[in-house]
Amino acid sequence: MSRLMIGISGVRGVVGENLTPELLVNLGQAFGTWTESGKVVVGRDTRVSGDMVKHAVFSGLLSAGCRIVDVGVCGTPSAAMMVSKVKADGGIVISASHNPIEWNALKFFRSDGVYLNQEQGRQLLDIYYGGDAVKVAYDKLYAVETDNGAVDNHLYKVLDLVDIPALRKRKFRVALDCCNGAGSVLACRFLDEVGCETAKIYCDMNGLFERNPEPTRANVTKLLDIVRQHRADVGFAQDADADRIALISEKAEYIGDEYSLCLAAKYRLSQLKGQVVTNLSTTRMIDDVAAEYGCKVLRTPVGEVNVAETMLDIGAVVGGEGNGGVIDPRIHYGRDALTGMAMMLQLMLETGKTMSELAAEIPTYQMVKLKTTVSKRSISKVLKRINEEKADNVDNRDGVKLDFSDGWVHVRASNTEPIVRVYAEARTSERANQLANHYMELVEQLSGDK
C-alpha cells in the first residue's frame, strides 16, 4: 500500500487505498475549524477522482459551518488567486499536481492565497488528530456558492503583463502540451488572445493523462515531435494542475524546467532590479542570471510556501523553484505556468532571440536528479550521517545540502512522495554524476533498505 503523505504540501494519497472518503471528510472538518467556520474556496484539477474527493471535502467543510465557494475545475494558481479575490478565509485545491493519475490530494491555502506554512499546517493537523473539529447544527449549514470566474480572473491578470498588439503582430508558433490537465482551457485562451498559432496536444480537460504529469524530458517526447512537425518557435509543457512549465526550443530540444525560472528572472530583472528567491535544490544558473544584473539570490527550504513567504518578507521581484515553478508577485505569490509562458513569449519578442539562443546565453551546468525509496525510520539516520560530510558549506535547513567549489549535492526527503531525492549539479556531467551516484549509494547503504 502506498504511504499517505502528510506535510507542508498538503495531504496526498492513492484513491481506493489510503485517500478515503472518511479521511477527506475529517480533513474538511479540520480545515473548516482552522478557518473558524469561515468562507472557503474549493477548486480541483481534472482527475477522474475529483468529484468524489470534492463532495467528501464539501461535507466536512459544511459540517464545520463553512460557506463554500466552488470555483470548479481550474489550475492550482487560478483557484488560489480566487481566495484573496473573494476575500475568503482559506482555500482547498484538490490536485495531486505531478503525481500519477491514481493519486489525489488536498492543498490548503490561507486567506492571502498562499499555502499554509509549517506552523499553520501543524495547527491544522493538531485539530485533525485531536478530533476537535467544529460540528454545527442544521440551522448553521450553508448552501454551496458557485463562482465560474477563476479562469477569467487569472487570464486578464496575466494578459496585463504582455504587449498584446506586438505579440499578435509577431504571431509566434507555439506547441502546447497540457497533459489533459486543469490549465488546458486557460493556456489555450491565452495563446489565442496574444495571436499565437498553436499546435495542441493533450489539451482536453478529461483527466485521462496521456503521459506522466511531470513535464520531464522522458514524459514530453510527443511534444518534441509536434515542435518539429509544426516548426514551432517554442514548446510549452505543463503539469496536471498548471503550476509548472517546461520549455522546448525551436530546434525541438528539451530545454527543461530549470531554465523556466532562470529565463523568467532574466526577463523580470531586465525590467526591475531586485532580489530573487528560490529553493536549495534549484540550479546555480539562477545565481549567474541575478549576478548579471547586480542582484542577489536568497535560498529557502524546498516548498512553495517557503519561497513565497520569503518573497513577501523581502519584497522580491521574482522567485520560484527549479521544477518549472515561476512566481511573479504582480500576479500571485504562487507558482504559475501561465505566467511563465507569458514571460517567455515577451522575452523572445523584446530580444528578437530564439528560445535556444536565450538558453545558450546562460552559463551551462549539468544536473542529475535521482530518487530512491527509503523507509521513514531510516531517513533521520541517513541525513545525520551525510551532515557529517566535509564540504565548503553545509546547509541542513532541508535535509542536507553540501556545496563544493565545483558543484553541490542536496539530499532530502520529498514532501510529495515517499522517497528521498538526491540532486547534484556541476559544470561537467562527469562530476555531477559522480556526486549524485556517490551520495545515492551512501543513502542506500546507510538506510539498509536496498
Secondary structure as a PSIPRED ss2 file (coil, helix, strand):
# PSIPRED VFORMAT (PSIPRED V4.0)

   1 M C   1.000  0.000  0.000
   2 S C   1.000  0.000  0.000
   3 R C   1.000  0.000  0.000
   4 L C   1.000  0.000  0.000
   5 M E   0.000  0.000  1.000
   6 I E   0.000  0.000  1.000
   7 G E   0.000  0.000  1.000
   8 I C   1.000  0.000  0.000
   9 S C   1.000  0.000  0.000
  10 G E   0.000  0.000  1.000
  11 V E   0.000  0.000  1.000
  12 R E   0.000  0.000  1.000
  13 G E   0.000  0.000  1.000
  14 V E   0.000  0.000  1.000
  15 V E   0.000  0.000  1.000
  16 G C   1.000  0.000  0.000
  17 E C   1.000  0.000  0.000
  18 N C   1.000  0.000  0.000
  19 L E   0.000  0.000  1.000
  20 T C   1.000  0.000  0.000
  21 P H   0.000  1.000  0.000
  22 E H   0.000  1.000  0.000
  23 L H   0.000  1.000  0.000
  24 L H   0.000  1.000  0.000
  25 V H   0.000  1.000  0.000
  26 N H   0.000  1.000  0.000
  27 L H   0.000  1.000  0.000
  28 G H   0.000  1.000  0.000
  29 Q H   0.000  1.000  0.000
  30 A H   0.000  1.000  0.000
  31 F H   0.000  1.000  0.000
  32 G H   0.000  1.000  0.000
  33 T H   0.000  1.000  0.000
  34 W H   0.000  1.000  0.000
  35 T C   1.000  0.000  0.000
  36 E C   1.000  0.000  0.000
  37 S C   1.000  0.000  0.000
  38 G C   1.000  0.000  0.000
  39 K E   0.000  0.000  1.000
  40 V E   0.000  0.000  1.000
  41 V E   0.000  0.000  1.000
  42 V E   0.000  0.000  1.000
  43 G E   0.000  0.000  1.000
  44 R E   0.000  0.000  1.000
  45 D C   1.000  0.000  0.000
  46 T C   1.000  0.000  0.000
  47 R C   1.000  0.000  0.000
  48 V C   1.000  0.000  0.000
  49 S C   1.000  0.000  0.000
  50 G H   0.000  1.000  0.000
  51 D H   0.000  1.000  0.000
  52 M H   0.000  1.000  0.000
  53 V H   0.000  1.000  0.000
  54 K H   0.000  1.000  0.000
  55 H H   0.000  1.000  0.000
  56 A H   0.000  1.000  0.000
  57 V H   0.000  1.000  0.000
  58 F H   0.000  1.000  0.000
  59 S H   0.000  1.000  0.000
  60 G H   0.000  1.000  0.000
  61 L H   0.000  1.000  0.000
  62 L H   0.000  1.000  0.000
  63 S H   0.000  1.000  0.000
  64 A C   1.000  0.000  0.000
  65 G C   1.000  0.000  0.000
  66 C C   1.000  0.000  0.000
  67 R E   0.000  0.000  1.000
  68 I E   0.000  0.000  1.000
  69 V E   0.000  0.000  1.000
  70 D E   0.000  0.000  1.000
  71 V E   0.000  0.000  1.000
  72 G E   0.000  0.000  1.000
  73 V E   0.000  0.000  1.000
  74 C C   1.000  0.000  0.000
  75 G C   1.000  0.000  0.000
  76 T H   0.000  1.000  0.000
  77 P H   0.000  1.000  0.000
  78 S H   0.000  1.000  0.000
  79 A H   0.000  1.000  0.000
  80 A H   0.000  1.000  0.000
  81 M H   0.000  1.000  0.000
  82 M H   0.000  1.000  0.000
  83 V H   0.000  1.000  0.000
  84 S H   0.000  1.000  0.000
  85 K H   0.000  1.000  0.000
  86 V C   1.000  0.000  0.000
  87 K C   1.000  0.000  0.000
  88 A C   1.000  0.000  0.000
  89 D C   1.000  0.000  0.000
  90 G E   0.000  0.000  1.000
  91 G E   0.000  0.000  1.000
  92 I E   0.000  0.000  1.000
  93 V E   0.000  0.000  1.000
  94 I E   0.000  0.000  1.000
  95 S C   1.000  0.000  0.000
  96 A C   1.000  0.000  0.000
  97 S C   1.000  0.000  0.000
  98 H C   1.000  0.000  0.000
  99 N C   1.000  0.000  0.000
 100 P C   1.000  0.000  0.000
 101 I C   1.000  0.000  0.000
 102 E C   1.000  0.000  0.000
 103 W E   0.000  0.000  1.000
 104 N E   0.000  0.000  1.000
 105 A E   0.000  0.000  1.000
 106 L E   0.000  0.000  1.000
 107 K E   0.000  0.000  1.000
 108 F E   0.000  0.000  1.000
 109 F E   0.000  0.000  1.000
 110 R C   1.000  0.000  0.000
 111 S C   1.000  0.000  0.000
 112 D C   1.000  0.000  0.000
 113 G C   1.000  0.000  0.000
 114 V C   1.000  0.000  0.000
 115 Y E   0.000  0.000  1.000
 116 L C   1.000  0.000  0.000
 117 N C   1.000  0.000  0.000
 118 Q H   0.000  1.000  0.000
 119 E H   0.000  1.000  0.000
 120 Q H   0.000  1.000  0.000
 121 G H   0.000  1.000  0.000
 122 R H   0.000  1.000  0.000
 123 Q H   0.000  1.000  0.000
 124 L H   0.000  1.000  0.000
 125 L H   0.000  1.000  0.000
 126 D H   0.000  1.000  0.000
 127 I H   0.000  1.000  0.000
 128 Y H   0.000  1.000  0.000
 129 Y H   0.000  1.000  0.000
 130 G H   0.000  1.000  0.000
 131 G C   1.000  0.000  0.000
 132 D C   1.000  0.000  0.000
 133 A C   1.000  0.000  0.000
 134 V C   1.000  0.000  0.000
 135 K C   1.000  0.000  0.000
 136 V C   1.000  0.000  0.000
 137 A C   1.000  0.000  0.000
 138 Y H   0.000  1.000  0.000
 139 D H   0.000  1.000  0.000
 140 K H   0.000  1.000  0.000
 141 L C   1.000  0.000  0.000
 142 Y C   1.000  0.000  0.000
 143 A C   1.000  0.000  0.000
 144 V C   1.000  0.000  0.000
 145 E E   0.000  0.000  1.000
 146 T E   0.000  0.000  1.000
 147 D C   1.000  0.000  0.000
 148 N C   1.000  0.000  0.000
 149 G C   1.000  0.000  0.000
 150 A H   0.000  1.000  0.000
 151 V H   0.000  1.000  0.000
 152 D H   0.000  1.000  0.000
 153 N H   0.000  1.000  0.000
 154 H H   0.000  1.000  0.000
 155 L H   0.000  1.000  0.000
 156 Y H   0.000  1.000  0.000
 157 K H   0.000  1.000  0.000
 158 V H   0.000  1.000  0.000
 159 L H   0.000  1.000  0.000
 160 D C   1.000  0.000  0.000
 161 L C   1.000  0.000  0.000
 162 V C   1.000  0.000  0.000
 163 D C   1.000  0.000  0.000
 164 I H   0.000  1.000  0.000
 165 P H   0.000  1.000  0.000
 166 A H   0.000  1.000  0.000
 167 L H   0.000  1.000  0.000
 168 R H   0.000  1.000  0.000
 169 K H   0.000  1.000  0.000
 170 R H   0.000  1.000  0.000
 171 K C   1.000  0.000  0.000
 172 F C   1.000  0.000  0.000
 173 R E   0.000  0.000  1.000
 174 V E   0.000  0.000  1.000
 175 A E   0.000  0.000  1.000
 176 L E   0.000  0.000  1.000
 177 D E   0.000  0.000  1.000
 178 C C   1.000  0.000  0.000
 179 C C   1.000  0.000  0.000
 180 N C   1.000  0.000  0.000
 181 G C   1.000  0.000  0.000
 182 A C   1.000  0.000  0.000
 183 G C   1.000  0.000  0.000
 184 S H   0.000  1.000  0.000
 185 V H   0.000  1.000  0.000
 186 L H   0.000  1.000  0.000
 187 A H   0.000  1.000  0.000
 188 C H   0.000  1.000  0.000
 189 R H   0.000  1.000  0.000
 190 F H   0.000  1.000  0.000
 191 L H   0.000  1.000  0.000
 192 D H   0.000  1.000  0.000
 193 E H   0.000  1.000  0.000
 194 V C   1.000  0.000  0.000
 195 G C   1.000  0.000  0.000
 196 C C   1.000  0.000  0.000
 197 E E   0.000  0.000  1.000
 198 T E   0.000  0.000  1.000
 199 A E   0.000  0.000  1.000
 200 K E   0.000  0.000  1.000
 201 I E   0.000  0.000  1.000
 202 Y C   1.000  0.000  0.000
 203 C C   1.000  0.000  0.000
 204 D C   1.000  0.000  0.000
 205 M C   1.000  0.000  0.000
 206 N C   1.000  0.000  0.000
 207 G C   1.000  0.000  0.000
 208 L C   1.000  0.000  0.000
 209 F C   1.000  0.000  0.000
 210 E C   1.000  0.000  0.000
 211 R C   1.000  0.000  0.000
 212 N C   1.000  0.000  0.000
 213 P C   1.000  0.000  0.000
 214 E C   1.000  0.000  0.000
 215 P C   1.000  0.000  0.000
 216 T C   1.000  0.000  0.000
 217 R H   0.000  1.000  0.000
 218 A H   0.000  1.000  0.000
 219 N H   0.000  1.000  0.000
 220 V C   1.000  0.000  0.000
 221 T H   0.000  1.000  0.000
 222 K H   0.000  1.000  0.000
 223 L H   0.000  1.000  0.000
 224 L H   0.000  1.000  0.000
 225 D H   0.000  1.000  0.000
 226 I H   0.000  1.000  0.000
 227 V H   0.000  1.000  0.000
 228 R H   0.000  1.000  0.000
 229 Q H   0.000  1.000  0.000
 230 H H   0.000  1.000  0.000
 231 R C   1.000  0.000  0.000
 232 A C   1.000  0.000  0.000
 233 D C   1.000  0.000  0.000
 234 V E   0.000  0.000  1.000
 235 G E   0.000  0.000  1.000
 236 F E   0.000  0.000  1.000
 237 A E   0.000  0.000  1.000
 238 Q E   0.000  0.000  1.000
 239 D C   1.000  0.000  0.000
 240 A C   1.000  0.000  0.000
 241 D C   1.000  0.000  0.000
 242 A C   1.000  0.000  0.000
 243 D C   1.000  0.000  0.000
 244 R C   1.000  0.000  0.000
 245 I E   0.000  0.000  1.000
 246 A E   0.000  0.000  1.000
 247 L E   0.000  0.000  1.000
 248 I E   0.000  0.000  1.000
 249 S C   1.000  0.000  0.000
 250 E C   1.000  0.000  0.000
 251 K C   1.000  0.000  0.000
 252 A C   1.000  0.000  0.000
 253 E C   1.000  0.000  0.000
 254 Y E   0.000  0.000  1.000
 255 I E   0.000  0.000  1.000
 256 G E   0.000  0.000  1.000
 257 D C   1.000  0.000  0.000
 258 E H   0.000  1.000  0.000
 259 Y H   0.000  1.000  0.000
 260 S H   0.000  1.000  0.000
 261 L H   0.000  1.000  0.000
 262 C H   0.000  1.000  0.000
 263 L H   0.000  1.000  0.000
 264 A H   0.000  1.000  0.000
 265 A H   0.000  1.000  0.000
 266 K H   0.000  1.000  0.000
 267 Y H   0.000  1.000  0.000
 268 R H   0.000  1.000  0.000
 269 L H   0.000  1.000  0.000
 270 S H   0.000  1.000  0.000
 271 Q H   0.000  1.000  0.000
 272 L C   1.000  0.000  0.000
 273 K C   1.000  0.000  0.000
 274 G C   1.000  0.000  0.000
 275 Q C   1.000  0.000  0.000
 276 V E   0.000  0.000  1.000
 277 V E   0.000  0.000  1.000
 278 T E   0.000  0.000  1.000
 279 N E   0.000  0.000  1.000
 280 L C   1.000  0.000  0.000
 281 S C   1.000  0.000  0.000
 282 T C   1.000  0.000  0.000
 283 T C   1.000  0.000  0.000
 284 R C   1.000  0.000  0.000
 285 M H   0.000  1.000  0.000
 286 I H   0.000  1.000  0.000
 287 D H   0.000  1.000  0.000
 288 D H   0.000  1.000  0.000
 289 V H   0.000  1.000  0.000
 290 A H   0.000  1.000  0.000
 291 A H   0.000  1.000  0.000
 292 E H   0.000  1.000  0.000
 293 Y C   1.000  0.000  0.000
 294 G C   1.000  0.000  0.000
 295 C C   1.000  0.000  0.000
 296 K C   1.000  0.000  0.000
 297 V E   0.000  0.000  1.000
 298 L E   0.000  0.000  1.000
 299 R E   0.000  0.000  1.000
 300 T E   0.000  0.000  1.000
 301 P C   1.000  0.000  0.000
 302 V C   1.000  0.000  0.000
 303 G C   1.000  0.000  0.000
 304 E H   0.000  1.000  0.000
 305 V H   0.000  1.000  0.000
 306 N H   0.000  1.000  0.000
 307 V H   0.000  1.000  0.000
 308 A H   0.000  1.000  0.000
 309 E H   0.000  1.000  0.000
 310 T H   0.000  1.000  0.000
 311 M H   0.000  1.000  0.000
 312 L H   0.000  1.000  0.000
 313 D H   0.000  1.000  0.000
 314 I H   0.000  1.000  0.000
 315 G C   1.000  0.000  0.000
 316 A C   1.000  0.000  0.000
 317 V C   1.000  0.000  0.000
 318 V E   0.000  0.000  1.000
 319 G E   0.000  0.000  1.000
 320 G E   0.000  0.000  1.000
 321 E E   0.000  0.000  1.000
 322 G C   1.000  0.000  0.000
 323 N C   1.000  0.000  0.000
 324 G C   1.000  0.000  0.000
 325 G E   0.000  0.000  1.000
 326 V E   0.000  0.000  1.000
 327 I E   0.000  0.000  1.000
 328 D C   1.000  0.000  0.000
 329 P C   1.000  0.000  0.000
 330 R C   1.000  0.000  0.000
 331 I C   1.000  0.000  0.000
 332 H C   1.000  0.000  0.000
 333 Y C   1.000  0.000  0.000
 334 G C   1.000  0.000  0.000
 335 R C   1.000  0.000  0.000
 336 D C   1.000  0.000  0.000
 337 A H   0.000  1.000  0.000
 338 L H   0.000  1.000  0.000
 339 T H   0.000  1.000  0.000
 340 G H   0.000  1.000  0.000
 341 M H   0.000  1.000  0.000
 342 A H   0.000  1.000  0.000
 343 M H   0.000  1.000  0.000
 344 M H   0.000  1.000  0.000
 345 L H   0.000  1.000  0.000
 346 Q H   0.000  1.000  0.000
 347 L H   0.000  1.000  0.000
 348 M H   0.000  1.000  0.000
 349 L H   0.000  1.000  0.000
 350 E H   0.000  1.000  0.000
 351 T H   0.000  1.000  0.000
 352 G C   1.000  0.000  0.000
 353 K C   1.000  0.000  0.000
 354 T C   1.000  0.000  0.000
 355 M H   0.000  1.000  0.000
 356 S H   0.000  1.000  0.000
 357 E H   0.000  1.000  0.000
 358 L H   0.000  1.000  0.000
 359 A H   0.000  1.000  0.000
 360 A H   0.000  1.000  0.000
 361 E C   1.000  0.000  0.000
 362 I C   1.000  0.000  0.000
 363 P C   1.000  0.000  0.000
 364 T C   1.000  0.000  0.000
 365 Y C   1.000  0.000  0.000
 366 Q E   0.000  0.000  1.000
 367 M E   0.000  0.000  1.000
 368 V E   0.000  0.000  1.000
 369 K E   0.000  0.000  1.000
 370 L E   0.000  0.000  1.000
 371 K E   0.000  0.000  1.000
 372 T E   0.000  0.000  1.000
 373 T C   1.000  0.000  0.000
 374 V C   1.000  0.000  0.000
 375 S C   1.000  0.000  0.000
 376 K H   0.000  1.000  0.000
 377 R H   0.000  1.000  0.000
 378 S H   0.000  1.000  0.000
 379 I H   0.000  1.000  0.000
 380 S H   0.000  1.000  0.000
 381 K H   0.000  1.000  0.000
 382 V H   0.000  1.000  0.000
 383 L H   0.000  1.000  0.000
 384 K H   0.000  1.000  0.000
 385 R H   0.000  1.000  0.000
 386 I H   0.000  1.000  0.000
 387 N C   1.000  0.000  0.000
 388 E C   1.000  0.000  0.000
 389 E C   1.000  0.000  0.000
 390 K C   1.000  0.000  0.000
 391 A C   1.000  0.000  0.000
 392 D C   1.000  0.000  0.000
 393 N E   0.000  0.000  1.000
 394 V E   0.000  0.000  1.000
 395 D E   0.000  0.000  1.000
 396 N C   1.000  0.000  0.000
 397 R C   1.000  0.000  0.000
 398 D C   1.000  0.000  0.000
 399 G C   1.000  0.000  0.000
 400 V E   0.000  0.000  1.000
 401 K E   0.000  0.000  1.000
 402 L E   0.000  0.000  1.000
 403 D E   0.000  0.000  1.000
 404 F E   0.000  0.000  1.000
 405 S C   1.000  0.000  0.000
 406 D C   1.000  0.000  0.000
 407 G E   0.000  0.000  1.000
 408 W E   0.000  0.000  1.000
 409 V E   0.000  0.000  1.000
 410 H E   0.000  0.000  1.000
 411 V E   0.000  0.000  1.000
 412 R E   0.000  0.000  1.000
 413 A E   0.000  0.000  1.000
 414 S C   1.000  0.000  0.000
 415 N C   1.000  0.000  0.000
 416 T C   1.000  0.000  0.000
 417 E C   1.000  0.000  0.000
 418 P C   1.000  0.000  0.000
 419 I C   1.000  0.000  0.000
 420 V E   0.000  0.000  1.000
 421 R E   0.000  0.000  1.000
 422 V E   0.000  0.000  1.000
 423 Y E   0.000  0.000  1.000
 424 A E   0.000  0.000  1.000
 425 E E   0.000  0.000  1.000
 426 A E   0.000  0.000  1.000
 427 R C   1.000  0.000  0.000
 428 T C   1.000  0.000  0.000
 429 S H   0.000  1.000  0.000
 430 E H   0.000  1.000  0.000
 431 R H   0.000  1.000  0.000
 432 A H   0.000  1.000  0.000
 433 N H   0.000  1.000  0.000
 434 Q H   0.000  1.000  0.000
 435 L H   0.000  1.000  0.000
 436 A H   0.000  1.000  0.000
 437 N H   0.000  1.000  0.000
 438 H H   0.000  1.000  0.000
 439 Y H   0.000  1.000  0.000
 440 M H   0.000  1.000  0.000
 441 E H   0.000  1.000  0.000
 442 L H   0.000  1.000  0.000
 443 V H   0.000  1.000  0.000
 444 E H   0.000  1.000  0.000
 445 Q H   0.000  1.000  0.000
 446 L H   0.000  1.000  0.000
 447 S H   0.000  1.000  0.000
 448 G C   1.000  0.000  0.000
 449 D C   1.000  0.000  0.000
 450 K C   1.000  0.000  0.000
